[in-house]
Amino acid sequence: MSEQLYLCMHAAEFPAQALLRLRPEMQPQPIAVLEGRAPLEVVCALNRHAERRGAVCGMTRLEAEAIAGLRLLPRSTQSEAAARAVVRECAAYYSPRIEAASYGTACSYVLDIAGTGRLFGPPEKLAERLRAVLAAAGFRVSIAVSANFHTARLKAANSRSVTVIPEGEEAAQLSKLPLASLVLTPDHAETFAIWGIRTLGELAALPETDLIARLGQQARMWRSLARGEQAHTFQPIEPEFALKEFCEFETPVEEMESLLFVGARMIDCLVARAASRALSLASLTVEMKLDGGQMHCGAIRPALASTDRKFLLKLLQLEFAAHPPQAAVLAFSLGAEAGQSSKVQLGLFAPQTPEPSRLDVTIARLKAIAGEDRVGSPVLEDSNRPGSFRMSQFVVSVTTSTAKTDNPRTALRRMRPPVPVLVTMQGGEPRRFRDAERSFEITAAYGPWRTSGCWWSTDGWDVEEWDVLATTRQDTTRLATTRQETSIACLLMRDHAQNAWQLVAIYD
């Protein structure tokens, strides 16, 4: 084989394939795709079942509706863009050098596979593996392999299987292809028809000098293409890796079960695409176009990146249950952010932690019951306000703490909620206080520690805090003949705005 070797994969009727790959239940049905503005819509793509019913590309909507059992779908450019990204990712596994060769409604990519024999075996085996991968992704393609770029492209566009063209047999393999395989102007196509030229083999047999004299220099290129001799400078593309799936519905969808059915297929595709690069899904982004022009958005962020399809689908179901769309859904988009799969190494005697999947599902259910802002990890806010914090997304940390715990430390245990108390002041300091059950005698008081802020808003505060040591006496017998002293160290806070005292924390 030559040092140059190209593989072309050609997906015909791509608008129809892009719409049906996420809807496996519709694939056995005759489907035709319409484009254009009503009422001048025409059929731009169809599947094989529609061809057997007599549908052809170019027929009007009125003619297509006359065919019994034919289902009509509108063309979706966003679905096609997402499907092209999937095709490129499948091809990139076998070669990083890919050039787009699409025209019309077909999707074609040419791969430079020179030197890949040691990785994937002979070209026949590589082509069969690539075709099987694309078929699993929901695409029906034809593949041709040749040492000439244009020969592989033309042969793939006019076959339905895998074809490997040996070097030197390019002209023979192209001889029976129709002349319509070349992109000709209507005038030149009519000229060749008058001459009786119907195939590429007949065009290749024409004298080069006389052909150029009658049709110009571009006829030389057509003849070289027909003979499999046209040179080409390979121009690889560098697509950006983006995990996104899109589905546009022909009628508004109101049932959550239908959305979950499509979402399950989307998650399968996203997981497969991420796994092909040894990645996992760190987050999911849901976008829905609703009936009436509004948008409904949502986000799902597991504690750990995962490739578990059932687990991600369960999180999607809980997201729909917690934040259902307020109208029927016209289009559904599911994007993902890729992340590395992390493993947590447990100690030999450390207690077993819950599985991340069960933990995420539990957190999602708790949010549905208690509220979004009541479940998560507490994070201190950058504020002087006592006890000010917010709830953030819970994330499992895989780093181990290096803090030394040899020296004992005093812990401050916050009371949630704070306990109202009555405080007796003497000499500007608290001397005793009482809660609902006991009274305490203050033996030492340190303070006051005054803080205030946000005076310009309704969320302002003006408080003073006292660190106190207090004792109380408790009866140890029913006849109260014996009393036992109990000492506590606590934090008292006075709210000047409400003129109220609270027991906010205890030192342990």
Secondary structure per residue as TSV (DSSP state, phi and psi in degrees):
chain	resnum	aa	ss	phi	psi
A	1	M	-	360.0	156.1
A	2	S	-	-72.1	164.2
A	3	E	S	-65.3	-24.6
A	4	Q	-	-97.5	134.2
A	5	L	-	-150.0	126.6
A	6	Y	E	-124.1	143.9
A	7	L	E	-122.4	126.0
A	8	C	E	-113.4	128.5
A	9	M	E	-111.9	131.9
A	10	H	E	-126.7	120.1
A	11	A	E	-107.9	104.2
A	12	A	S	-77.2	158.7
A	13	E	S	49.7	48.6
A	14	F	H	-64.5	-36.1
A	15	P	H	-56.2	-37.0
A	16	A	H	-72.5	-41.1
A	17	Q	H	-65.6	-36.8
A	18	A	H	-65.1	-35.0
A	19	L	H	-76.9	-31.4
A	20	L	H	-91.8	-14.6
A	21	R	T	-66.6	-28.2
A	22	L	T	-94.9	1.0
A	23	R	-	-127.4	72.7
A	24	P	G	-61.3	-25.5
A	25	E	G	-69.9	-18.1
A	26	M	G	-96.0	-9.1
A	27	Q	T	-63.9	-35.2
A	28	P	T	-73.3	-6.1
A	29	Q	S	-91.5	153.0
A	30	P	-	-73.3	118.5
A	31	I	E	-121.9	134.9
A	32	A	E	-127.4	140.6
A	33	V	E	-106.9	131.1
A	34	L	E	-106.0	145.1
A	35	E	E	-136.0	157.9
A	36	G	S	106.7	175.2
A	37	R	S	-93.6	142.5
A	38	A	T	-68.3	142.2
A	39	P	T	-98.1	22.9
A	40	L	S	-100.0	29.6
A	41	E	-	-72.1	145.6
A	42	V	E	-130.5	158.8
A	43	V	E	-78.3	123.9
A	44	C	E	-108.6	-17.1
A	45	A	E	-160.4	154.9
A	46	L	E	-157.9	163.4
A	47	N	-	-97.8	179.4
A	48	R	H	-66.6	-34.3
A	49	H	H	-64.2	-34.6
A	50	A	H	-71.7	-33.9
A	51	E	H	-63.2	-39.5
A	52	R	H	-67.5	-24.1
A	53	R	T	-80.7	-6.7
A	54	G	T	102.4	5.6
A	55	A	-	-78.0	144.0
A	56	V	-	-136.8	156.2
A	57	C	T	-69.6	140.7
A	58	G	T	101.1	-15.5
A	59	M	-	-72.7	151.7
A	60	T	B	-77.7	167.9
A	61	R	H	-62.0	-37.8
A	62	L	H	-63.5	-40.8
A	63	E	H	-69.3	-36.8
A	64	A	H	-69.0	-36.4
A	65	E	H	-68.4	-18.9
A	66	A	T	-76.6	-13.6
A	67	I	S	-84.9	123.0
A	68	A	T	-67.7	133.5
A	69	G	T	81.3	-3.2
A	70	L	-	-80.0	127.9
A	71	R	E	-101.8	131.3
A	72	L	E	-106.6	134.0
A	73	L	E	-127.3	143.3
A	74	P	E	-76.7	147.3
A	75	R	-	-72.0	140.5
A	76	S	-	-125.3	109.3
A	77	T	H	-68.7	-31.0
A	78	Q	H	-68.4	-38.5
A	79	S	H	-64.8	-38.3
A	80	E	H	-67.5	-38.7
A	81	A	H	-64.1	-41.8
A	82	A	H	-66.4	-37.2
A	83	A	H	-69.2	-37.8
A	84	R	H	-63.0	-37.7
A	85	A	H	-62.9	-37.7
A	86	V	H	-65.7	-42.1
A	87	V	H	-62.6	-43.6
A	88	R	H	-63.4	-39.5
A	89	E	H	-67.0	-37.0
A	90	C	H	-65.1	-39.1
A	91	A	H	-73.0	-33.5
A	92	A	H	-65.8	-18.4
A	93	Y	T	-66.9	-26.3
A	94	Y	T	-102.1	-22.1
A	95	S	-	-161.3	133.1
A	96	P	S	-79.3	-13.5
A	97	R	-	-96.5	105.3
A	98	I	E	-130.3	136.2
A	99	E	E	-124.7	136.2
A	100	A	E	-76.3	133.8
A	101	A	-	-135.3	32.5
A	102	S	-	-79.2	149.6
A	103	Y	-	-154.6	148.4
A	104	G	T	66.6	-137.9
A	105	T	T	-96.5	6.9
A	106	A	-	-91.6	161.5
A	107	C	E	-121.4	117.0
A	108	S	E	-132.2	138.8
A	109	Y	E	-135.7	140.9
A	110	V	E	-112.1	129.7
A	111	L	E	-108.0	137.8
A	112	D	E	-87.8	104.8
A	113	I	-	-108.7	18.9
A	114	A	T	-64.2	129.1
A	115	G	T	85.9	7.2
A	116	T	-	-93.2	4.8
A	117	G	H	-62.2	-35.6
A	118	R	H	-72.7	-22.5
A	119	L	H	-87.9	-44.7
A	120	F	H	-120.3	3.0
A	121	G	-	86.8	-163.9
A	122	P	S	-65.3	162.0
A	123	P	H	-57.3	-34.9
A	124	E	H	-61.3	-42.8
A	125	K	H	-68.7	-41.0
A	126	L	H	-61.5	-43.8
A	127	A	H	-64.0	-39.7
A	128	E	H	-67.3	-39.2
A	129	R	H	-66.3	-42.4
A	130	L	H	-64.9	-39.7
A	131	R	H	-65.9	-37.3
A	132	A	H	-67.2	-39.0
A	133	V	H	-64.3	-43.3
A	134	L	H	-67.3	-35.9
A	135	A	H	-65.3	-37.8
A	136	A	H	-66.4	-28.3
A	137	A	T	-81.9	-6.4
A	138	G	T	101.5	20.8
A	139	F	-	-120.4	141.1
A	140	R	-	-107.2	115.6
A	141	V	-	-130.0	159.4
A	142	S	E	-115.4	146.7
A	143	I	E	-131.3	138.5
A	144	A	E	-134.7	141.4
A	145	V	E	-122.4	130.7
A	146	S	E	-156.2	159.5
A	147	A	S	-76.8	-12.9
A	148	N	S	-108.1	130.4
A	149	F	H	-57.8	-52.7
A	150	H	H	-70.9	-30.4
A	151	T	H	-64.4	-45.1
A	152	A	H	-61.9	-39.3
A	153	R	H	-67.3	-46.0
A	154	L	H	-67.8	-39.7
A	155	K	H	-69.5	-39.6
A	156	A	H	-65.5	-33.6
A	157	A	H	-74.4	-13.7
A	158	N	T	-122.4	26.6
A	159	S	-	-141.3	169.0
A	160	R	S	-125.6	18.8
A	161	S	S	-142.8	-160.7
A	162	V	E	-100.2	127.6
A	163	T	E	-129.0	127.6
A	164	V	E	-113.8	117.6
A	165	I	-	-98.9	116.3
A	166	P	-	-65.0	153.3
A	167	E	T	-66.5	133.0
A	168	G	T	97.6	-11.0
A	169	E	-	-110.6	22.0
A	170	E	H	-63.5	-46.8
A	171	A	H	-63.3	-39.8
A	172	A	H	-66.4	-38.0
A	173	Q	H	-70.8	-28.1
A	174	L	H	-92.8	-8.4
A	175	S	T	-63.1	-32.1
A	176	K	T	-93.9	1.2
A	177	L	S	-74.0	146.4
A	178	P	B	-68.3	152.8
A	179	L	G	-64.1	-23.0
A	180	A	G	-65.4	-9.7
A	181	S	G	-65.3	-26.3
A	182	L	S	-86.6	149.0
A	183	V	-	-85.1	96.1
A	184	L	-	-109.7	151.7
A	185	T	-	-74.0	156.5
A	186	P	H	-57.3	-36.2
A	187	D	H	-66.6	-44.5
A	188	H	H	-70.1	-35.1
A	189	A	H	-63.4	-38.2
A	190	E	H	-68.1	-36.2
A	191	T	H	-64.2	-46.4
A	192	F	H	-63.9	-34.4
A	193	A	H	-65.6	-38.3
A	194	I	H	-65.8	-37.4
A	195	W	H	-72.8	-13.7
A	196	G	T	86.5	19.2
A	197	I	-	-88.7	116.4
A	198	R	-	-116.6	-24.0
A	199	T	B	-126.2	165.7
A	200	L	H	-68.5	-29.8
A	201	G	H	-65.1	-39.2
A	202	E	H	-68.3	-35.5
A	203	L	H	-68.6	-39.5
A	204	A	H	-66.5	-24.2
A	205	A	T	-82.1	-10.0
A	206	L	S	-71.4	148.0
A	207	P	-	-65.7	132.4
A	208	E	H	-65.0	-43.5
A	209	T	H	-64.4	-47.2
A	210	D	H	-66.9	-35.2
A	211	L	H	-66.1	-41.6
A	212	I	H	-68.8	-36.9
A	213	A	H	-63.8	-31.2
A	214	R	H	-92.7	-34.7
A	215	L	H	-117.7	-4.5
A	216	G	-	93.8	-178.1
A	217	Q	T	-66.6	-26.3
A	218	Q	H	-66.1	-24.2
A	219	A	H	-66.1	-27.3
A	220	R	H	-65.8	-40.1
A	221	M	H	-65.5	-40.3
A	222	W	H	-63.0	-40.2
A	223	R	H	-66.7	-39.2
A	224	S	H	-66.5	-37.5
A	225	L	H	-63.4	-42.7
A	226	A	H	-66.1	-28.3
A	227	R	H	-91.6	-3.1
A	228	G	T	71.0	31.9
A	229	E	-	-118.9	-1.0
A	230	Q	-	-69.7	126.4
A	231	A	-	-78.1	159.5
A	232	H	-	-151.0	138.7
A	233	T	-	-96.6	115.2
A	234	F	-	-68.5	132.3
A	235	Q	-	-124.7	87.0
A	236	P	-	-69.8	148.2
A	237	I	-	-97.4	158.9
A	238	E	-	-126.6	77.8
A	239	P	-	-71.4	150.1
A	240	E	-	-82.7	137.2
A	241	F	-	-79.3	114.3
A	242	A	-	-138.6	127.0
A	243	L	E	-93.3	103.1
A	244	K	E	-153.3	137.4
A	245	E	E	-126.0	145.5
A	246	F	E	-139.1	140.0
A	247	C	E	-142.0	127.0
A	248	E	E	-110.8	126.7
A	249	F	E	-88.3	146.3
A	250	E	E	-74.6	-28.7
A	251	T	E	-131.6	150.2
A	252	P	E	-58.2	138.0
A	253	V	E	-106.3	127.8
A	254	E	-	-111.7	-22.7
A	255	E	-	-88.1	134.6
A	256	M	H	-67.2	-29.9
A	257	E	H	-62.3	-37.5
A	258	S	H	-67.9	-40.0
A	259	L	H	-65.7	-40.0
A	260	L	H	-66.9	-32.6
A	261	F	H	-63.4	-44.9
A	262	V	H	-70.3	-39.4
A	263	G	H	-62.2	-34.5
A	264	A	H	-63.5	-41.3
A	265	R	H	-66.5	-39.0
A	266	M	H	-63.5	-43.4
A	267	I	H	-63.0	-40.5
A	268	D	H	-58.3	-44.0
A	269	C	H	-66.9	-42.8
A	270	L	H	-65.6	-41.2
A	271	V	H	-64.8	-42.6
A	272	A	H	-63.9	-40.8
A	273	R	H	-67.2	-40.1
A	274	A	H	-70.1	-39.8
A	275	A	H	-65.8	-29.2
A	276	S	T	-64.2	-18.9
A	277	R	T	-111.4	18.9
A	278	A	T	59.2	38.8
A	279	L	-	-120.6	168.8
A	280	S	E	-126.1	174.7
A	281	L	E	-96.2	114.4
A	282	A	E	-87.4	-25.0
A	283	S	E	-160.5	158.4
A	284	L	E	-126.0	138.7
A	285	T	E	-118.9	123.3
A	286	V	E	-105.5	128.9
A	287	E	E	-132.2	130.3
A	288	M	E	-129.7	133.5
A	289	K	E	-94.0	118.5
A	290	L	E	-95.9	159.9
A	291	D	T	-66.1	120.1
A	292	G	T	115.0	-4.2
A	293	G	S	93.9	-3.8
A	294	Q	-	-80.3	162.6
A	295	M	E	-118.3	140.4
A	296	H	E	-120.1	121.8
A	297	C	E	-122.3	152.8
A	298	G	E	-157.8	162.1
A	299	A	E	-138.2	141.9
A	300	I	E	-126.9	120.6
A	301	R	-	-128.5	101.0
A	302	P	-	-65.6	160.5
A	303	A	S	-64.5	-34.5
A	304	L	S	-131.1	145.0
A	305	A	-	-60.6	140.2
A	306	S	B	-142.6	156.8
A	307	T	-	-121.9	16.6
A	308	D	-	-79.7	110.2
A	309	R	H	-64.1	-45.5
A	310	K	H	-64.2	-39.5
A	311	F	H	-65.0	-45.5
A	312	L	H	-66.6	-36.6
A	313	L	H	-66.2	-36.8
A	314	K	H	-65.2	-39.8
A	315	L	H	-64.5	-37.9
A	316	L	H	-65.2	-39.5
A	317	Q	H	-64.2	-41.9
A	318	L	H	-67.5	-33.7
A	319	E	H	-65.2	-42.0
A	320	F	H	-63.7	-38.3
A	321	A	H	-69.8	-35.9
A	322	A	H	-79.5	-34.9
A	323	H	S	-132.3	73.8
A	324	P	-	-70.7	147.3
A	325	P	-	-65.4	147.5
A	326	Q	S	-88.3	2.0
A	327	A	S	-154.3	174.8
A	328	A	-	-64.7	148.3
A	329	V	E	-96.6	127.9
A	330	L	E	-96.2	-36.2
A	331	A	E	-144.0	146.4
A	332	F	E	-131.0	122.5
A	333	S	E	-123.3	135.4
A	334	L	E	-130.0	112.8
A	335	G	E	-108.8	161.1
A	336	A	E	-141.4	150.6
A	337	E	E	-109.2	125.4
A	338	A	E	-79.1	147.6
A	339	G	E	-151.3	166.9
A	340	Q	-	-83.6	139.2
A	341	S	-	-73.8	122.7
A	342	S	-	-103.8	144.5
A	343	K	-	-117.6	134.6
A	344	V	-	-101.7	119.1
A	345	Q	-	-87.4	117.7
A	346	L	-	-90.2	149.0
A	347	G	-	-73.3	164.6
A	348	L	S	-65.2	-35.6
A	349	F	S	-111.4	10.0
A	350	A	S	-79.6	145.2
A	351	P	-	-67.2	147.4
A	352	Q	-	-73.4	129.9
A	353	T	-	-87.1	160.3
A	354	P	-	-65.3	153.1
A	355	E	-	-63.4	140.4
A	356	P	H	-57.1	-36.8
A	357	S	H	-64.9	-44.7
A	358	R	H	-66.0	-37.0
A	359	L	H	-64.3	-43.4
A	360	D	H	-65.5	-41.5
A	361	V	H	-64.2	-40.4
A	362	T	H	-63.7	-43.0
A	363	I	H	-62.7	-41.7
A	364	A	H	-63.0	-39.1
A	365	R	H	-69.5	-37.6
A	366	L	H	-65.0	-37.7
A	367	K	H	-63.4	-37.9
A	368	A	H	-66.3	-29.2
A	369	I	H	-87.8	-48.8
A	370	A	H	-93.9	-23.0
A	371	G	-	116.8	153.1
A	372	E	G	-63.9	-36.7
A	373	D	G	-89.2	10.8
A	374	R	G	-115.8	0.6
A	375	V	S	-131.3	133.4
A	376	G	S	148.4	-152.5
A	377	S	E	-109.6	129.8
A	378	P	E	-72.4	136.4
A	379	V	E	-129.0	127.9
A	380	L	E	-67.3	137.5
A	381	E	-	-88.2	154.8
A	382	D	S	-79.3	76.9
A	383	S	S	-151.3	155.1
A	384	N	S	-87.6	0.6
A	385	R	S	-69.5	129.2
A	386	P	T	-61.8	132.0
A	387	G	T	68.7	20.3
A	388	S	-	-80.2	123.3
A	389	F	E	-152.2	169.3
A	390	R	E	-137.5	162.2
A	391	M	E	-97.0	129.5
A	392	S	E	-117.8	172.1
A	393	Q	-	-63.0	132.4
A	394	F	-	-75.6	127.3
A	395	V	-	-132.0	133.2
A	396	V	-	-76.5	125.0
A	397	S	-	-90.4	130.9
A	398	V	-	-97.9	0.7
A	399	T	S	-89.8	147.4
A	400	T	-	-98.0	145.5
A	401	S	-	-75.7	137.0
A	402	T	-	-107.4	8.6
A	403	A	-	-70.5	138.6
A	404	K	-	-83.1	134.4
A	405	T	-	-118.8	25.8
A	406	D	-	-69.0	-42.9
A	407	N	S	-84.0	132.1
A	408	P	-	-68.7	145.9
A	409	R	-	-129.2	152.2
A	410	T	-	-84.2	131.7
A	411	A	-	-103.4	141.6
A	412	L	E	-104.1	113.3
A	413	R	E	-100.4	111.8
A	414	R	E	-73.5	142.8
A	415	M	E	-91.8	121.0
A	416	R	E	-119.8	105.0
A	417	P	E	-84.5	168.3
A	418	P	E	-60.2	151.4
A	419	V	E	-95.5	121.6
A	420	P	E	-67.2	137.3
A	421	V	E	-135.9	159.7
A	422	L	E	-105.4	124.7
A	423	V	E	-115.2	135.1
A	424	T	E	-103.4	123.2
A	425	M	E	-97.3	146.2
A	426	Q	E	-150.6	117.8
A	427	G	T	68.6	28.8
A	428	G	T	79.8	6.8
A	429	E	E	-128.2	150.1
A	430	P	E	-71.2	134.0
A	431	R	E	-111.4	-30.3
A	432	R	E	-155.6	157.1
A	433	F	E	-147.7	161.2
A	434	R	E	-142.2	134.5
A	435	D	-	-101.8	-160.1
A	436	A	S	-72.4	-16.1
A	437	E	S	-121.2	-38.1
A	438	R	-	-132.5	163.4
A	439	S	E	-117.4	146.1
A	440	F	E	-125.5	142.3
A	441	E	E	-104.5	122.3
A	442	I	E	-83.8	122.7
A	443	T	E	-95.6	-25.8
A	444	A	E	-151.7	139.4
A	445	A	E	-135.4	135.0
A	446	Y	E	-124.4	124.5
A	447	G	E	151.2	-164.8
A	448	P	E	-86.0	151.5
A	449	W	E	-105.1	105.5
A	450	R	E	-96.7	136.1
A	451	T	E	-140.1	147.8
A	452	S	E	-155.9	160.4
A	453	G	E	177.7	171.9
A	454	C	-	52.8	39.7
A	455	W	T	-66.3	-18.1
A	456	W	T	-84.1	-4.3
A	457	S	S	-128.2	174.1
A	458	T	T	-75.7	-8.8
A	459	D	T	-99.5	23.9
A	460	G	-	-76.2	166.7
A	461	W	E	-146.8	153.1
A	462	D	E	-151.0	98.5
A	463	V	E	-132.2	161.7
A	464	E	E	-132.1	143.0
A	465	E	E	-119.3	146.5
A	466	W	E	-130.6	128.3
A	467	D	E	-92.1	120.6
A	468	V	E	-130.3	151.1
A	469	L	E	-108.7	127.3
A	470	A	E	-136.4	154.8
A	471	T	E	-129.3	153.2
A	472	T	E	-141.9	157.3
A	473	R	E	-111.1	134.1
A	474	Q	E	-121.7	140.7
A	475	D	E	-73.2	132.2
A	476	T	-	-99.8	-10.6
A	477	T	S	-132.6	164.5
A	478	R	T	-66.5	-30.0
A	479	L	T	-87.6	3.0
A	480	A	-	55.8	33.4
A	481	T	-	-82.2	-16.9
A	482	T	-	-130.3	136.1
A	483	R	E	-122.8	144.1
A	484	Q	E	-119.6	130.5
A	485	E	E	-84.1	140.3
A	486	T	E	-126.4	129.1
A	487	S	E	-109.2	141.4
A	488	I	E	-137.4	150.9
A	489	A	E	-113.5	123.5
A	490	C	E	-142.2	174.1
A	491	L	E	-120.1	119.3
A	492	L	E	-103.4	142.7
A	493	M	E	-131.2	135.6
A	494	R	E	-112.6	123.5
A	495	D	E	-93.0	109.5
A	496	H	T	-68.8	-29.9
A	497	A	T	-65.9	-37.6
A	498	Q	T	-105.2	-5.1
A	499	N	T	52.8	52.4
A	500	A	E	-134.7	146.6
A	501	W	E	-105.6	148.2
A	502	Q	E	-142.3	145.3
A	503	L	E	-89.7	108.6
A	504	V	E	-102.3	-21.1
A	505	A	E	-161.1	158.4
A	506	I	E	-129.3	136.2
A	507	Y	E	-84.9	125.1
A	508	D	-	-101.7	360.0
